[in-house]
Amino acid sequence: MTSAPQPATPIRPGRLSVGVIGTGRVGAVLAAALARVGHRPVAASAVSDASRSRAETLLPGAAVMSPPEVCAAAELVLVTVPDDQLPGLIEGLAAVDAWRPGQIVVHTSGRYGISVLEPAQRVGAVPLALHPVMTFTGTSIDIDRLVGASFGVTAPAAFLPIADALVLEMEAEPVHVDESARPLYHAALAHASNHLVTLVASSADLLEAAGIDEPRQVLSPLVSAALDNVLRLGDRALTGPVMRGDAATVARHIDEIGNVSPQTADLYVALARETARRAVDAGLLSEADADAVLDAIEGAEDER
């Protein structure tokens, strides 16, 4: 006599059926992270081949359904679509009576708070904005990367414990963000992550133009150390010619970069000016040395 098969994850009190609308890189990963702690992904909307593949790989027990069907099947619905699509989707689902009282509706947009979920909230759904401060590949490695990451949490005061509990279950850290501050919060994160990519990629291009065969290998230790330093020390991590007041070096940099890429030279100029300002404000650079650097920048700009 054989024993009945045992479930892979023990059933725990308070576990929820989970649906995902928009099985992109974020939604599939968050649903899989919730599955690790016993929640049950049961439904997902997936249109593209890539989305269907993610659903099959990360959410093997979830049925592929239309968005209204996902809402009908799940107690917790993750709405993980691009920002510009979010308001229309929430309103459209409200128009077909997809939302219901007591249902937990979570979006992961950094830009929006809970006001965008008002069409669901007015019928009694629980609105939560949970934005993971992480970059995603849409694969299982992202689940482990969530451990220790922050989530920007916006929710009505009565529902903050629910929002925090969901984040903590994924071993991440909830950070409460006021509704009115969401756009600035999101802009700060995009400025750090997206523009860091642009900065490093443009530096790699310059090294390649200088004849360096493996520019990313050369940059990796330097950029990693600089990132670690600024996260620990803030502006006190500044080094380099601007911080030292080496005006002639800065001018030569602008000239050399401009010969290769005028666009990158513009970026260098903007960042050098801001670096000088921050160095002065932090007491790392004298006003006189800052003026010399800024004059050198102006001179180099005039010659371009």
C-alpha positions as CSV (number, residue, x, y, z in Angstrom):
1,M,0.0,0.0,0.0
2,T,1.5,3.3,-1.0
3,S,1.0,6.5,0.9
4,A,-0.6,9.5,-0.7
5,P,1.8,12.1,-2.2
6,Q,2.7,14.9,0.1
7,P,2.5,18.6,-1.0
8,A,5.8,20.2,-1.8
9,T,5.0,23.2,0.4
10,P,3.1,22.6,3.7
11,I,-0.2,24.3,3.9
12,R,-0.1,27.2,6.3
13,P,-2.8,29.4,7.8
14,G,-3.6,32.6,5.9
15,R,-2.3,31.4,2.5
16,L,-3.8,33.1,-0.5
17,S,-4.6,32.2,-4.0
18,V,-2.5,34.5,-6.2
19,G,-3.1,35.7,-9.7
20,V,-0.8,37.7,-12.0
21,I,-2.0,40.2,-14.6
22,G,1.0,40.9,-16.9
23,T,3.4,38.0,-16.5
24,G,6.5,40.0,-17.2
25,R,9.8,39.9,-15.4
26,V,8.5,41.3,-12.2
27,G,5.1,39.6,-11.8
28,A,6.2,36.1,-12.4
29,V,9.1,36.4,-10.0
30,L,7.0,38.0,-7.2
31,A,4.3,35.3,-7.5
32,A,7.0,32.6,-7.4
33,A,8.5,34.3,-4.3
34,L,5.1,34.2,-2.6
35,A,4.7,30.5,-3.6
36,R,7.9,29.8,-1.7
37,V,6.1,30.7,1.5
38,G,3.0,28.8,0.8
39,H,0.8,31.1,-1.2
40,R,-0.7,29.5,-4.3
41,P,-0.3,31.0,-7.7
42,V,-3.4,29.8,-9.6
43,A,-3.8,32.1,-12.6
44,A,-1.8,34.3,-14.9
45,S,-2.5,36.4,-17.9
46,A,0.2,36.0,-20.5
47,V,0.0,37.2,-24.1
48,S,3.5,37.0,-25.6
49,D,5.6,33.8,-26.0
50,A,8.1,35.2,-23.4
51,S,5.3,35.7,-20.8
52,R,3.9,32.3,-21.4
53,S,7.3,30.8,-21.0
54,R,7.8,32.6,-17.7
55,A,4.5,31.4,-16.4
56,E,5.2,27.8,-17.3
57,T,8.7,28.0,-15.7
58,L,8.1,30.0,-12.6
59,L,4.4,29.3,-12.0
60,P,3.8,25.8,-13.2
61,G,0.5,25.3,-11.4
62,A,-1.1,28.5,-12.7
63,A,-3.6,28.5,-15.5
64,V,-3.2,31.0,-18.3
65,M,-6.4,33.1,-18.4
66,S,-7.7,36.5,-19.4
67,P,-7.3,39.4,-16.9
68,P,-11.0,39.2,-15.7
69,E,-10.7,35.5,-15.2
70,V,-7.5,36.0,-13.2
71,C,-9.4,38.4,-10.9
72,A,-12.2,35.8,-10.5
73,A,-9.7,33.1,-9.6
74,A,-7.5,34.9,-7.1
75,E,-7.7,36.4,-3.6
76,L,-4.5,38.4,-4.2
77,V,-4.0,39.9,-7.7
78,L,-0.6,41.2,-8.8
79,V,-1.0,43.8,-11.5
80,T,2.4,44.1,-13.0
81,V,2.0,45.9,-16.3
82,P,3.9,49.0,-17.6
83,D,3.1,52.3,-15.8
84,D,1.3,53.8,-18.7
85,Q,-1.1,50.9,-19.0
86,L,-1.9,50.6,-15.3
87,P,-4.7,53.3,-14.9
88,G,-6.7,52.1,-17.9
89,L,-6.4,48.4,-17.0
90,I,-7.6,49.0,-13.4
91,E,-10.5,51.1,-14.6
92,G,-11.3,48.6,-17.4
93,L,-11.5,45.7,-15.0
94,A,-13.7,47.7,-12.7
95,A,-16.1,48.4,-15.7
96,V,-16.6,44.6,-16.1
97,D,-17.1,44.1,-12.3
98,A,-13.8,42.1,-12.0
99,W,-12.9,43.4,-8.6
100,R,-14.6,42.2,-5.4
101,P,-14.8,43.2,-1.8
102,G,-11.9,41.9,0.4
103,Q,-9.7,41.1,-2.6
104,I,-6.1,42.2,-2.3
105,V,-5.0,44.2,-5.3
106,V,-1.3,44.9,-5.6
107,H,0.5,46.9,-8.2
108,T,4.3,47.2,-8.5
109,S,4.7,50.5,-10.2
110,G,7.2,52.9,-8.6
111,R,5.4,55.9,-10.0
112,Y,2.0,55.3,-8.7
113,G,0.6,55.0,-5.1
114,I,-2.8,53.7,-4.3
115,S,-4.9,56.4,-5.9
116,V,-4.6,54.5,-9.2
117,L,-6.3,51.6,-7.6
118,E,-9.4,53.6,-6.6
119,P,-11.7,51.9,-9.0
120,A,-10.9,48.6,-7.2
121,Q,-11.0,50.2,-3.8
122,R,-14.5,51.7,-4.3
123,V,-16.0,48.2,-4.5
124,G,-14.2,47.1,-1.3
125,A,-10.9,45.7,-2.6
126,V,-7.7,46.2,-0.5
127,P,-5.3,48.5,-2.5
128,L,-1.5,48.1,-2.0
129,A,1.4,49.6,-3.9
130,L,4.5,47.4,-3.5
131,H,7.4,48.5,-5.6
132,P,10.5,46.2,-5.5
133,V,13.7,48.3,-5.5
134,M,15.5,45.7,-7.7
135,T,16.2,45.0,-11.3
136,F,14.8,41.8,-12.7
137,T,15.8,39.3,-15.3
138,G,12.5,37.3,-15.1
139,T,14.2,34.2,-14.0
140,S,14.5,32.2,-10.7
141,I,17.7,33.9,-9.7
142,D,15.6,37.1,-9.0
143,I,13.8,35.3,-6.2
144,D,17.0,35.1,-4.1
145,R,17.9,38.7,-5.0
146,L,14.7,39.9,-3.3
147,V,16.2,38.8,0.1
148,G,17.2,42.0,1.8
149,A,15.9,44.2,-1.0
150,S,13.6,47.1,-0.2
151,F,10.0,47.6,-1.3
152,G,8.5,51.0,-1.6
153,V,5.1,50.5,0.3
154,T,2.1,52.7,0.0
155,A,-1.2,51.6,1.5
156,P,-4.1,52.9,3.6
157,A,-3.1,52.9,7.3
158,A,-5.5,50.1,8.1
159,F,-3.9,47.9,5.5
160,L,-0.2,48.7,6.1
161,P,0.2,45.5,8.2
162,I,-0.9,43.4,5.3
163,A,1.5,45.2,2.9
164,D,4.4,44.8,5.3
165,A,3.6,41.2,6.0
166,L,3.7,40.3,2.3
167,V,7.0,42.1,1.8
168,L,8.5,40.5,4.9
169,E,7.4,37.0,3.8
170,M,9.6,37.5,0.8
171,E,12.5,38.3,3.2
172,A,12.6,41.9,1.9
173,E,12.3,45.2,3.7
174,P,9.2,47.4,3.6
175,V,9.9,51.2,3.2
176,H,6.8,53.3,3.6
177,V,6.4,56.0,1.0
178,D,3.8,58.8,1.1
179,E,1.3,58.8,-1.8
180,S,2.4,62.4,-2.8
181,A,6.1,61.4,-2.7
182,R,5.8,58.4,-5.1
183,P,6.9,60.2,-8.3
184,L,10.0,61.7,-6.6
185,Y,10.8,58.4,-5.0
186,H,10.6,56.7,-8.3
187,A,12.6,59.4,-10.1
188,A,15.4,59.0,-7.6
189,L,15.6,55.3,-8.1
190,A,15.5,55.6,-11.9
191,H,18.2,58.3,-11.8
192,A,20.5,55.9,-9.8
193,S,20.0,52.7,-11.6
194,N,19.3,53.7,-15.2
195,H,21.8,56.5,-15.4
196,L,24.4,54.4,-13.8
197,V,24.1,52.0,-16.7
198,T,24.4,54.9,-19.2
199,L,27.4,56.3,-17.4
200,V,29.3,53.0,-17.2
201,A,28.4,52.0,-20.7
202,S,29.6,55.3,-22.1
203,S,32.8,55.0,-20.2
204,A,33.3,51.6,-21.6
205,D,32.9,53.0,-25.1
206,L,35.6,55.6,-24.4
207,L,38.0,53.0,-23.2
208,E,37.4,50.9,-26.3
209,A,38.1,54.0,-28.4
210,A,41.4,54.3,-26.4
211,G,42.3,50.8,-27.6
212,I,41.5,48.9,-24.4
213,D,40.4,45.3,-25.4
214,E,38.3,44.5,-22.3
215,P,36.9,47.8,-21.1
216,R,34.3,46.3,-18.8
217,Q,36.9,44.1,-17.1
218,V,39.0,47.2,-16.5
219,L,36.1,49.2,-15.2
220,S,34.6,46.5,-12.9
221,P,36.9,46.8,-9.9
222,L,36.9,50.6,-10.1
223,V,33.2,51.1,-10.5
224,S,32.4,48.4,-7.8
225,A,34.7,50.1,-5.3
226,A,33.2,53.6,-6.1
227,L,29.7,52.3,-5.7
228,D,30.6,50.6,-2.4
229,N,32.3,53.8,-1.2
230,V,29.4,56.2,-2.0
231,L,26.9,53.9,-0.4
232,R,28.9,54.0,2.8
233,L,30.4,57.5,2.7
234,G,28.2,59.6,0.6
235,D,29.9,62.7,-0.9
236,R,33.0,61.9,1.1
237,A,33.7,59.1,-1.4
238,L,34.5,61.7,-4.1
239,T,37.9,61.4,-5.7
240,G,39.4,62.6,-9.0
241,P,40.4,65.8,-10.8
242,V,37.3,67.8,-10.0
243,M,37.5,67.1,-6.3
244,R,41.3,68.0,-6.4
245,G,40.7,71.2,-8.3
246,D,42.8,70.0,-11.3
247,A,41.2,72.4,-13.7
248,A,43.6,71.8,-16.6
249,T,43.0,68.0,-16.4
250,V,39.2,68.5,-16.5
251,A,39.5,70.7,-19.6
252,R,41.7,68.2,-21.3
253,H,39.2,65.4,-20.6
254,I,36.4,67.5,-22.2
255,D,38.5,68.0,-25.3
256,E,39.5,64.4,-25.6
257,I,36.0,63.0,-25.0
258,G,34.5,65.6,-27.4
259,N,36.7,64.2,-30.2
260,V,35.2,60.8,-29.7
261,S,31.6,61.5,-28.7
262,P,30.2,65.0,-28.3
263,Q,27.2,63.6,-26.5
264,T,29.4,61.9,-23.9
265,A,31.3,65.1,-23.5
266,D,28.1,66.9,-22.7
267,L,27.4,64.2,-20.0
268,Y,30.9,64.7,-18.6
269,V,30.4,68.5,-18.4
270,A,27.1,68.2,-16.6
271,L,28.4,65.7,-14.1
272,A,31.6,67.6,-13.5
273,R,29.7,70.8,-12.7
274,E,27.5,68.9,-10.3
275,T,30.5,67.2,-8.8
276,A,32.1,70.6,-8.1
277,R,29.0,71.9,-6.5
278,R,28.6,68.8,-4.3
279,A,32.3,68.9,-3.4
280,V,32.0,72.5,-2.2
281,D,28.8,71.8,-0.2
282,A,30.5,68.9,1.5
283,G,33.6,70.9,2.4
284,L,35.9,68.9,0.1
285,L,36.7,71.6,-2.4
286,S,37.4,75.3,-1.8
287,E,35.3,77.9,-3.6
288,A,38.4,79.2,-5.4
289,D,39.3,75.7,-6.7
290,A,35.7,75.1,-7.7
291,D,35.7,78.4,-9.7
292,A,38.9,77.4,-11.4
293,V,37.3,74.1,-12.5
294,L,34.1,75.7,-13.6
295,D,36.1,78.3,-15.6
296,A,38.1,75.5,-17.3
297,I,34.8,73.8,-18.2
298,E,33.5,77.0,-19.7
299,G,36.7,77.5,-21.7
300,A,36.7,73.9,-23.0
301,E,33.0,74.3,-23.9
302,D,33.8,77.5,-25.9
303,E,36.5,75.7,-27.8
304,R,34.2,72.8,-28.8
